[in-house]
Amino acid sequence: MSFYLDKLMKMIPTEVIGLYLVGSGIIPDDQHAYLLGWSTVCLIGVVIARIAGTRDKAANKPPQAGLVVVSAIAFVIWVYSLGGPFKWYMGANYKPFLGSLFVLVWTFVVPLVYTPAD
């Protein structure tokens, strides 16, 4: 079980989640375009953080592309579960419960089927 939790923690972009929460809390509720822009900036931040965090310059290893993609998708699912720009741009098609289900499935299934390199 510890191996599962270790893999799960490598996939969660926690460093950008805090950044997103603070920034989105500052943006006024009626500024939807800014929230979309902030979400995009944070998604780029996830990609940059995961590239930097999975590259091993000393061993001359490239970034782990799979982990970068998994983390980016996890971030988008997490933002969807909070509402973020999805709530505004999808309107009546936005279903908050789907975000919660996506989070549950993603965090359960991905560590079982994907193993990041050490």
N, C-alpha and C positions, 0 to 999 in steps of 0.2 A: 504493500500500500504506500509506503514511503516513496518508492520509485514513481508511482503514479502522481503523487502530490508534487514531487520535484519537477516532473515534466509539466504539470499544470502550471506551476509557478513561473516556469521559463516562458510560457506562452502568454501570460497575462501582462499586458503593457501598463503596469501600475504607475510607472513614472509619468506617463502622459495622462492617465485617468485623473490624477490630482490637478494637473494643469488644466484639463478640459473643464472640470467642475468649477474651479475658481473663475476661469474666463467666462464660462457660460452663465455663471451667477452674476457677473458684472453687466452682461448685455441685457438691455431692457427687453421686456416681453414682446414688444411690437417691432423689434428690429430683426426680422427673420433672415434677411440676407446676411447680416453680420454673424448670426448664429451659424448659418451654413458655412460662411467663410472661416469662422473659428473652428468648426468641426473639421474642415478640410485641412487647416493648418495643423491641428492636433493629429490628424491621420498621417500627414507627412512627418510629423514628429515621431509617431510610432515607427514608421519605416526607418527613419534616420537612427533612432535609438536602437532598434533591433539590428540594423546593419552594423552599427558601431559596437554593439554588445556581443555580436556573434562572430565578429572577425577576430582572428588571432594573428596579429602582425608578427609576433615573435616566431610562431611556427609557420608563417607564410600561408595561412589558411584563409580562404575567402569567406565572406559572410554566409550564413546558412539561409539560403533563399526560401526554403520551405518554412522555416520558423518566422521569417519576416512576413510572409504571406498569411500564415496562420494568425499571427498577432494582429495584423491589419484587419483581417476579417473579424477577429474577436472584438476589436475596438469598434468597428462599424455595428456589430450586433449589440454591443453594450450601449452605444449611443442611441440606437433604435429603441432599446428597452427603456431608456430614460425619456424618450420622446424627441428631444433635440430638434433638428430641422425636419425630421421625418413627420412629426406631428403637424407642422404647419404646411408642408408641401404636399403631403399625401391626403390631407383633409379627412373626409369620412372613411377613406380607405386605410387609415392608420389604425392598427389594432394593438393596443399596449400589451395585451396578454400574449401576443405572438412574440414580442421581444423577450419576455420572460421565458417562454418555451424555447426560443432559439438559444438563449444563454444556457439554459439547463442542458440541452442536447449538445451544444458545442463544447461546453466544459466537461461533459461526461465522455463523449465519443472521441474527440480529437486526441486526448492523451492515450487512449487505448489503441488508436490506429496509427499515430504519428510519433516517432521517436526522434527528437532533435539530436544532432551529433554533439559529442562532448568537446 
